[in-house]
C-alpha cells in the first residue's frame, strides 16, 4: 500500500512539474513600490494566478531607465513605460510594442499660498522638473506655453532631478513650482500643496479632448506574437486586480505597505489617483489623439521622439 501511495504521489508530482513547465513564463520588470507591483501582488492575493496559463516571474528594477535596459537586454519580457519611447525604439529598428496600462499623468504644483496662478507667473521662478529635460510633461507644458506666447524653456530657472529630491526641494522652498509624477504629486497634495495644472489639463488645453494613456505595458513584438494567449490573459487578470483594488477595501488594505503612504489622507489620494487612471477606452480615436500629441512633442524637442514626426506603425499592439 505504501509503495502504491508513493508511486501515485510521485506521478502526481511529476505531472504538476510538467504542467508548470508548459506554462509561459512572463518575466515582469517592476519597481518595488510602483503600481505594477501593486497589481501583481493583488493578482497573487486573490489567487488569480493559480489557474492562469502563465507564470509570473518578478524581476526588480530600480527605476524606469533600468527597466528599459533590462527589456532591451532580454532580461525581462515586459515593463511599464510610454508609447513615445516605444515608437522611438521602433524607429531605431527595435521592434517593441505598447498596450495601455494607465492614463494618470503628472502635475504642476505650487505651495497653497503661492502667488503663482498661471503659467505666465512662472517667469523668473525656479521650476523643478522630474524626469529631466526630455520629460513628456515638461515638453507638453512648453508646448502649452508657446500657445500662450510664453517661452518657458528660457523664462524659468529649471532644476532637474529625481522626484523624491525635488519634492523635498519644494517643501524646503528651494523651488517655486514642481512638475512631477502623479504619485509624488498626490503626496504633496496631501500636505496642502496646490495643483496648478494636471497632465490631463495640459493635454486638454492643447486641444486634445480624448483621454490618452500615459503609460502602458511594453514588450518585444516577436515575443508577444509567440505568446498571445498568455499575454492577453495577463492583461485581463491585471484589469481584474485593478478593479478589485478600486472597489474592495480589504484587497486594497493588503497592498497598502507597497504604496509607502505615510498617512490616511495620502493613502486615500494615492488610491483615487491610481483608480482614476483605469483605461476606459483604447480605440482609434485615442490612438489618433496620441498621434497629435506625438507631433507636438516632436516640434518641441525631437530628441525624445526620434527622427520621425509620426508614431511608428506597430507601436500599438492589438493582439490580432
Secondary structure as the mmCIF struct_conf table of DSSP 4:
data_model
#
loop_
_struct_conf.conf_type_id
_struct_conf.id
_struct_conf.beg_label_comp_id
_struct_conf.beg_label_asym_id
_struct_conf.beg_label_seq_id
_struct_conf.end_label_comp_id
_struct_conf.end_label_asym_id
_struct_conf.end_label_seq_id
HELX_RH_AL_P HELX_RH_AL_P1 UNK A 2 UNK A 22
BEND BEND1 UNK A 23 UNK A 23
STRN STRN1 UNK A 24 UNK A 30
TURN_TY1_P TURN_TY1_P1 UNK A 32 UNK A 33
BEND BEND2 UNK A 34 UNK A 34
HELX_RH_AL_P HELX_RH_AL_P2 UNK A 35 UNK A 45
TURN_TY1_P TURN_TY1_P2 UNK A 46 UNK A 51
BEND BEND3 UNK A 53 UNK A 53
STRN STRN2 UNK A 54 UNK A 60
BEND BEND4 UNK A 62 UNK A 63
HELX_RH_AL_P HELX_RH_AL_P3 UNK A 64 UNK A 73
TURN_TY1_P TURN_TY1_P3 UNK A 74 UNK A 74
BEND BEND5 UNK A 75 UNK A 75
BEND BEND6 UNK A 77 UNK A 77
STRN STRN3 UNK A 78 UNK A 81
HELX_RH_AL_P HELX_RH_AL_P4 UNK A 83 UNK A 91
TURN_TY1_P TURN_TY1_P4 UNK A 92 UNK A 93
STRN STRN4 UNK A 96 UNK A 102
STRN STRN5 UNK A 107 UNK A 110
TURN_TY1_P TURN_TY1_P5 UNK A 112 UNK A 113
BEND BEND7 UNK A 115 UNK A 115
BEND BEND8 UNK A 118 UNK A 118
HELX_RH_3T_P HELX_RH_3T_P1 UNK A 119 UNK A 122
TURN_TY1_P TURN_TY1_P6 UNK A 123 UNK A 124
BEND BEND9 UNK A 125 UNK A 125
STRN STRN6 UNK A 126 UNK A 130
TURN_TY1_P TURN_TY1_P7 UNK A 131 UNK A 131
TURN_TY1_P TURN_TY1_P8 UNK A 133 UNK A 134
HELX_RH_AL_P HELX_RH_AL_P5 UNK A 136 UNK A 147
TURN_TY1_P TURN_TY1_P9 UNK A 148 UNK A 149
HELX_RH_AL_P HELX_RH_AL_P6 UNK A 152 UNK A 155
BEND BEND10 UNK A 156 UNK A 156
STRN STRN7 UNK A 157 UNK A 161
HELX_RH_AL_P HELX_RH_AL_P7 UNK A 163 UNK A 171
TURN_TY1_P TURN_TY1_P10 UNK A 172 UNK A 173
BEND BEND11 UNK A 174 UNK A 176
STRN STRN8 UNK A 177 UNK A 180
HELX_RH_AL_P HELX_RH_AL_P8 UNK A 182 UNK A 189
TURN_TY1_P TURN_TY1_P11 UNK A 190 UNK A 192
STRN STRN9 UNK A 194 UNK A 198
HELX_RH_AL_P HELX_RH_AL_P9 UNK A 199 UNK A 205
TURN_TY1_P TURN_TY1_P12 UNK A 206 UNK A 207
BEND BEND12 UNK A 210 UNK A 210
BEND BEND13 UNK A 214 UNK A 214
STRN STRN10 UNK A 215 UNK A 220
HELX_RH_AL_P HELX_RH_AL_P10 UNK A 221 UNK A 226
TURN_TY1_P TURN_TY1_P13 UNK A 227 UNK A 227
HELX_RH_AL_P HELX_RH_AL_P11 UNK A 228 UNK A 247
HELX_RH_AL_P HELX_RH_AL_P12 UNK A 249 UNK A 259
TURN_TY1_P TURN_TY1_P14 UNK A 260 UNK A 260
BEND BEND14 UNK A 263 UNK A 263
HELX_RH_AL_P HELX_RH_AL_P13 UNK A 264 UNK A 276
TURN_TY1_P TURN_TY1_P15 UNK A 277 UNK A 277
BEND BEND15 UNK A 283 UNK A 283
HELX_RH_AL_P HELX_RH_AL_P14 UNK A 284 UNK A 300
HELX_RH_AL_P HELX_RH_AL_P15 UNK A 302 UNK A 305
BEND BEND16 UNK A 307 UNK A 307
BEND BEND17 UNK A 309 UNK A 310
HELX_LH_PP_P HELX_LH_PP_P1 UNK A 311 UNK A 312
TURN_TY1_P TURN_TY1_P16 UNK A 313 UNK A 314
STRN STRN11 UNK A 316 UNK A 316
#
